[in-house]
Amino acid sequence: MSQWIGSAVSIKCAECTYQGEIINATNASIILSKAFCDGKPCISDVTVLANEINDLKIIEKQPTEKVGNSTVPLAKPVAKRAGRTHSTSENSSTSKAFNGSAKSKPIDIQGGHDRNYNEGSNSYKNSYKSRDKSKGKWVKGWKDEECFGSPLDTSLLKEFDFEKNLALFNKQKVFDEINSQRPDIKNADQQKRPTKYRHDENIIATVPTAFRQIVVQGEEEGGYEYFTDDGLIVPSISLNTRNQLWDVADRMGFGWERRTELMGRATTEMAVHLLGGAHRLNPHNTHQFPVVVVICGPNRQGAMGINTARHLSSQGVKTIVYTVSHDSTYVKQELSLYKLTKNKYTSNIASLPIKTDLIIVALCDEDMIVYSELSEWITNNKAPILSIDPPVAGTPGISSKFSIVPVLPQSYSPENGKIYLCNLGFPLELFALVGIKYKSPFGPKFVIPLHLQT
């Protein structure tokens, strides 16, 4: 059996066909190396038992000596490609050899380092031909050779000169172009302003345009000036000018009941925003709806607070109204309407909740009455505080985070927190009668924030 070692064979078994080179053979088994099973290469050597062999064909015996310097035999079967049923290596007669009808042919390979390509001509030295000249037609596998048999570009083998190519790049010129486009970097000559100007040059420094649409005549100096998000200046007014506005508004039909309803509606809009808006007041949410406590004094501010509680109740918010006194004329009417909501109202501080989502303070006007027990409860609750039309100096003992005020602001202290301005819909004629040149700063909004101009 040793005489067949090194021979290429094709062994047909019951379930598959093996091809490979015999490396060991006995009467009981044959061991193949470089084996293929049904055209697919095997990872390791294959042992075929004698009782499994149905047919055995000797394809070719490998030569033990080199056949010259320029030829090598082809005896290996070629692996199948995806989607094909047989090997398509061009001019390879291995598939024919497995059928016993032909022998593999040697190919000529150039010796040395130039066997794949020629440095000077870039020509491929391979004996494979994409066209069978004898038959005058294309043979199988010529597309593979056309695609994968082309030589490499010889320019890729040359070493890249980094220093030479880097020298061609003018870094300073590119940096200068980038810096010239930045407004914060100026050249030295641009930083120096000329000391003398020609007669046709403008020497007046430009200042930002002041959007002043509201002018209050006869106001004393020293009052604050606020500005909106759009840059419009909103001047503050004195308490005397504000009282004149209320007197003229009462004569023109804008009584305190109408102003109370508008302030309550505006405060409700702001409170809903502070509570989370649509994210919190959503009927599909499984969490509890927010709780708001409204602290009301026996004055017009208190009436505005109760009106706000009624509006919040209509939005689904749980409200609790605390009133200092039920006997005030301003409070009675609003409280009677609030009772229809079936929400809670009380005059006992002990019945107020320990924790709440928002506290609305409508407690004091300019009388500055101190409510020490209420101040202590509000401080311990630690909920954000929204004040409705607070005194200029702030509510005694209470530091608000937000304050909403009507029409025009006064010079409020920092104790009132962030100031928001509410539009009560006063006509221009009403402002003109008080001596105010007015143009609405509200734009598309009903409540706008004011920023203190420093």
C-alpha positions in Angstrom: 0.0 0.0 0.0 3.0 2.4 0.5 3.4 2.8 -3.3 0.1 4.8 -3.4 1.2 7.3 -0.7 1.3 10.8 -2.2 -1.2 10.0 -4.9 -4.3 12.1 -5.4 -7.5 10.0 -5.2 -11.2 10.4 -5.4 -13.1 8.1 -3.0 -16.9 7.7 -3.4 -18.7 6.6 -0.3 -22.4 6.0 0.4 -23.2 9.6 1.5 -20.4 11.7 0.1 -17.3 11.9 -2.1 -13.8 12.7 -0.8 -10.8 13.9 -2.8 -7.3 14.3 -1.4 -3.8 13.1 -1.1 -3.0 9.8 0.5 -0.6 10.1 3.4 -1.2 6.7 4.9 -2.9 3.5 3.6 -3.6 0.1 5.1 -6.0 -2.7 4.4 -8.5 -1.3 6.9 -8.4 2.5 6.1 -7.0 5.3 4.0 -6.0 8.7 5.5 -6.2 11.8 3.2 -4.6 15.2 3.7 -5.7 18.4 2.1 -9.0 16.7 1.7 -12.3 17.9 0.1 -15.7 16.6 0.9 -18.1 17.1 -2.0 -15.9 20.0 -3.2 -15.7 21.7 0.2 -12.3 21.8 2.0 -12.0 19.8 5.2 -10.3 21.4 8.3 -8.2 18.4 9.2 -7.1 15.1 7.7 -9.9 12.6 6.8 -9.8 8.9 7.6 -11.9 6.7 5.3 -12.6 3.1 6.4 -12.3 0.3 3.8 -15.9 -1.0 4.3 -17.3 2.5 3.5 -15.6 2.8 0.1 -17.9 2.2 -2.9 -15.5 3.4 -5.6 -11.9 4.6 -5.6 -10.1 6.3 -8.5 -6.5 7.3 -8.7 -6.3 10.8 -10.1 -2.6 11.4 -10.1 0.6 10.5 -8.2 2.5 13.6 -7.0 6.0 13.8 -8.4 8.8 13.5 -5.8 11.2 15.7 -7.7 10.8 19.3 -9.1 9.9 19.4 -12.7 12.2 22.2 -13.8 12.3 25.7 -12.5 9.2 27.1 -14.1 6.5 24.5 -13.8 4.4 23.1 -10.9 1.6 20.6 -11.2 -2.0 21.3 -10.2 -3.6 18.3 -8.5 -5.8 19.9 -5.8 -9.5 20.2 -6.2 -10.7 23.8 -6.0 -13.3 24.8 -3.3 -16.8 25.6 -4.4 -17.9 29.2 -4.6 -21.1 30.5 -3.2 -24.0 29.9 -5.5 -22.1 27.5 -7.8 -22.4 23.7 -8.2 -18.8 23.1 -9.3 -15.4 24.7 -9.3 -14.8 27.4 -11.9 -11.1 27.9 -11.8 -10.0 28.7 -15.3 -8.0 26.2 -17.4 -7.9 23.9 -14.3 -8.6 20.4 -15.2 -9.0 19.2 -11.6 -12.8 18.7 -12.0 -12.1 16.6 -15.1 -9.4 14.7 -13.3 -11.8 13.7 -10.6 -14.0 12.1 -13.2 -11.1 10.2 -14.5 -11.2 11.8 -18.0 -8.2 14.2 -17.8 -5.0 15.1 -16.0 -4.1 18.5 -14.6 -1.9 20.7 -16.6 1.2 22.6 -15.4 1.3 26.4 -15.6 4.3 28.5 -16.3 5.3 30.9 -13.5 8.1 33.5 -13.9 10.9 32.9 -11.5 12.2 35.4 -8.9 10.3 38.4 -7.5 8.7 39.3 -10.8 6.5 36.3 -11.1 3.2 38.4 -10.5 4.0 41.6 -12.4 6.8 43.4 -14.3 8.0 46.5 -12.6 8.6 48.5 -15.8 5.6 47.5 -17.9 3.1 46.6 -15.2 2.2 43.5 -17.2 0.8 40.3 -15.7 2.9 37.2 -16.4 0.3 34.5 -16.0 -0.2 31.7 -18.5 -4.0 31.7 -17.8 -5.9 32.9 -20.8 -9.3 34.4 -20.6 -10.2 33.2 -24.0 -9.8 29.7 -25.5 -8.2 30.5 -28.9 -8.6 27.0 -30.2 -12.4 27.0 -29.8 -12.9 30.8 -30.2 -15.2 31.3 -27.2 -14.9 32.4 -23.6 -14.3 29.7 -21.1 -15.6 29.4 -17.5 -13.8 31.5 -14.9 -12.5 34.2 -17.2 -14.5 36.9 -15.2 -12.6 35.9 -12.0 -9.3 36.3 -13.7 -10.3 39.7 -15.2 -11.3 40.9 -11.8 -8.8 39.4 -9.4 -5.9 38.6 -11.7 -4.9 42.2 -12.4 -1.5 43.3 -11.0 -1.1 45.8 -8.2 -0.2 49.4 -8.9 3.5 49.8 -8.6 3.1 53.3 -7.2 1.7 51.7 -4.0 5.1 50.0 -3.3 7.0 53.3 -3.1 7.6 54.8 0.3 5.6 57.9 1.1 7.7 61.0 1.8 5.9 62.7 4.7 8.4 65.6 5.1 8.3 66.5 1.4 4.5 66.6 1.2 4.2 68.4 4.6 6.5 71.2 3.2 3.9 71.8 0.4 1.3 72.7 3.0 1.4 76.4 4.1 0.1 76.1 7.7 0.6 79.8 8.6 -1.5 80.9 5.6 -4.4 78.6 6.5 -4.3 79.7 10.2 -4.4 83.4 9.1 -7.4 82.8 7.0 -9.2 81.0 9.9 -8.3 83.8 12.4 -9.5 86.5 10.0 -13.0 85.1 10.1 -13.2 85.2 14.0 -14.5 88.5 15.4 -12.7 88.1 18.7 -9.3 88.0 17.1 -8.1 91.2 15.5 -4.9 92.3 14.0 -2.7 94.8 15.7 -3.5 97.5 13.3 -7.2 97.0 13.8 -6.9 97.4 17.6 -5.4 100.8 17.3 -7.9 103.5 16.5 -6.7 106.7 14.8 -6.3 109.8 16.9 -7.5 112.0 14.1 -10.6 111.8 11.9 -11.3 113.1 8.5 -14.2 115.5 7.9 -16.3 112.8 6.3 -15.8 110.2 9.1 -18.3 109.5 11.9 -16.8 109.9 15.3 -20.0 109.3 17.3 -20.0 106.0 19.1 -23.0 103.8 18.4 -25.2 102.7 21.2 -27.9 100.0 21.2 -31.3 101.3 20.3 -33.6 101.7 23.3 -37.1 100.3 22.7 -39.0 102.7 24.9 -42.7 102.7 24.0 -44.0 103.7 27.5 -43.4 107.1 28.9 -44.7 108.2 32.3 -44.9 112.0 32.6 -44.3 113.7 35.9 -42.7 110.7 37.6 -40.0 111.3 40.2 -36.5 110.1 39.4 -35.1 107.1 41.2 -37.8 104.6 40.2 -36.8 101.2 38.6 -37.0 100.4 35.0 -37.7 96.9 33.8 -37.4 95.4 30.4 -39.1 92.5 28.7 -37.6 89.5 26.9 -37.9 91.5 23.6 -35.9 94.4 25.0 -38.9 96.7 25.5 -38.4 99.1 28.5 -41.3 99.2 31.0 -40.9 102.0 33.6 -42.2 101.7 37.1 -44.9 104.0 38.5 -45.5 105.4 41.9 -48.3 104.4 44.2 -50.0 107.8 43.5 -50.0 107.2 39.8 -51.3 103.7 40.3 -54.2 105.0 42.4 -55.1 107.5 39.6 -55.2 104.6 37.2 -57.7 102.7 39.4 -59.9 105.9 39.8 -60.0 106.5 36.0 -60.6 102.8 35.4 -63.6 102.8 37.8 -65.1 105.8 36.0 -64.7 104.2 32.6 -66.3 100.9 33.6 -63.3 98.8 34.5 -64.3 98.3 38.1 -62.5 96.1 40.7 -64.8 93.1 40.0 -63.7 93.1 36.3 -60.0 93.6 37.3 -60.3 90.8 40.0 -61.6 88.3 37.4 -58.8 89.2 34.9 -56.1 89.0 37.7 -57.5 85.6 38.8 -57.5 84.3 35.3 -53.9 85.4 34.7 -52.7 84.0 38.1 -54.3 80.7 37.2 -52.4 80.6 33.9 -49.1 81.2 35.7 -49.9 78.7 38.5 -50.7 76.0 36.0 -47.4 76.6 34.3 -45.5 76.4 37.7 -47.3 73.2 38.5 -46.0 71.5 35.4 -48.7 72.3 32.8 -49.9 69.5 30.6 -47.3 67.1 32.0 -49.0 67.3 35.5 -52.6 68.2 34.7 -53.3 65.2 32.5 -56.3 62.9 33.1 -54.4 59.9 31.9 -51.7 60.3 34.6 -52.0 57.9 37.5 -50.4 60.2 40.1 -52.3 62.6 42.3 -53.3 66.0 41.0 -51.4 68.9 42.6 -52.6 70.7 45.7 -52.6 74.5 46.0 -53.1 76.5 49.2 -54.3 80.1 48.7 -53.8 82.5 51.6 -56.2 85.4 51.3 -56.4 88.6 53.3 -59.5 90.8 54.0 -58.9 93.1 51.0 -59.0 93.2 47.2 -55.8 91.1 47.0 -57.7 88.4 49.0 -60.6 88.6 46.5 -58.1 88.0 43.7 -56.7 85.0 45.6 -60.2 83.3 46.0 -61.0 84.0 42.4 -57.7 82.3 41.4 -58.7 79.3 43.6 -62.0 79.0 41.8 -60.3 79.0 38.3 -57.8 76.4 39.5 -60.6 74.2 40.7 -62.1 74.3 37.2 -58.8 73.0 35.9 -59.0 70.0 38.2 -56.5 71.3 40.8 -57.3 70.5 44.4 -57.4 73.9 46.2 -57.6 74.9 49.9 -58.5 78.6 50.6 -57.4 80.1 53.9 -59.1 83.4 54.7 -58.1 85.8 57.5 -61.7 87.1 57.8 -65.0 86.3 56.1 -66.6 89.7 56.9 -64.8 91.7 54.2 -67.0 93.0 51.4 -64.4 92.0 48.8 -64.1 88.5 50.1 -67.8 87.6 50.6 -68.8 87.7 47.0 -65.8 85.7 45.7 -66.1 83.2 48.6 -69.7 82.5 47.8 -68.8 81.6 44.2 -65.8 79.5 45.4 -68.0 77.4 47.7 -69.8 76.0 44.6 -66.6 74.2 43.7 -67.0 71.9 46.8 -63.3 72.5 47.6 -62.1 73.2 51.1 -61.8 76.6 52.8 -60.8 77.3 56.4 -59.7 80.0 58.9 -57.8 77.5 61.0 -54.1 77.3 60.4 -53.9 73.8 62.0 -56.2 72.4 59.3 -53.8 73.4 56.5 -51.7 70.5 55.0 -48.1 69.9 56.0 -47.0 69.7 52.4 -48.4 71.3 49.2 -47.3 71.9 45.7 -47.7 75.6 45.5 -48.7 78.5 47.9 -50.5 81.5 46.5 -50.2 84.5 48.8 -52.9 87.3 48.4 -52.6 88.6 51.9 -51.5 92.3 52.2 -52.0 95.5 50.5 -50.1 98.6 51.5 -51.3 98.3 55.2 -48.4 95.9 55.9 -50.2 93.8 58.6 -47.9 91.1 60.1 -49.4 87.5 60.3 -46.7 85.7 62.3 -48.4 82.3 62.5 -49.1 82.3 58.7 -45.5 83.3 58.0 -44.2 80.4 60.2 -46.5 77.9 58.4 -45.5 79.1 55.0 -41.8 79.0 55.8 -42.0 75.5 57.2 -44.0 74.2 54.2 -41.1 75.0 51.8 -43.3 75.1 48.7 -42.8 77.8 46.0 -44.6 81.0 46.8 -46.5 83.1 44.2 -47.7 86.5 45.4 -50.7 88.4 43.9 -50.1 92.1 43.7 -47.9 92.3 46.8 -46.8 95.5 48.6 -43.7 97.3 47.2 -41.6 96.2 50.2 -43.0 92.7 50.1 -45.4 90.7 52.3 -44.1 91.0 55.9 -42.4 87.8 57.0 -42.8 86.1 53.6 -40.2 85.9 50.9 -41.9 85.2 47.6 -40.3 83.4 44.6 -42.7 84.9 42.0 -45.1 87.9 42.0 -47.7 88.8 39.5 -48.7 92.5 39.2 -51.3 94.3 37.0 -50.9 96.9 34.2 -47.6 98.6 35.2 -45.0 97.7 37.9 -43.8 99.6 40.9 -40.3 99.7 42.2 -40.5 96.3 44.0 -38.0 95.0 46.5 -36.2 91.7 46.0 -38.5 90.1 48.7 -41.1 89.9 45.9 -39.0 87.6 43.8 -39.4 87.5 40.0 -41.9 90.0 38.7 -44.5 89.1 36.1 -46.8 91.7 34.5 -50.5 91.0 33.7 -52.5 92.7 31.0 -55.9 94.0 32.2 -56.9 95.2 28.7 -57.0 98.9 29.6 -57.5 101.1 26.5 -55.0 103.8 25.4 -57.4 106.6 26.3 -57.3 105.5 30.0 -53.5 105.8 30.1 -53.6 109.2 28.4 -56.0 110.6 31.0 -53.4 109.7 33.6 -50.5 111.3 31.6 -48.9 108.0 30.4 -47.9 107.5 26.8 -48.5 103.8 26.4 -48.0 101.1 23.8 -48.6 97.5 24.8 -45.4 95.5 25.6 -47.4 92.1 25.8 -47.3 91.1 22.2 -48.9 87.6 21.8 -48.9 86.9 25.6 -51.2 87.8 28.4 -48.5 87.5 31.2 -44.9 88.5 30.5 -41.8 88.4 32.8 -40.0 91.6 33.7 -36.2 91.9 34.2 -34.7 94.6 36.4 -32.5 96.9 34.4 -29.2 97.6 36.3 
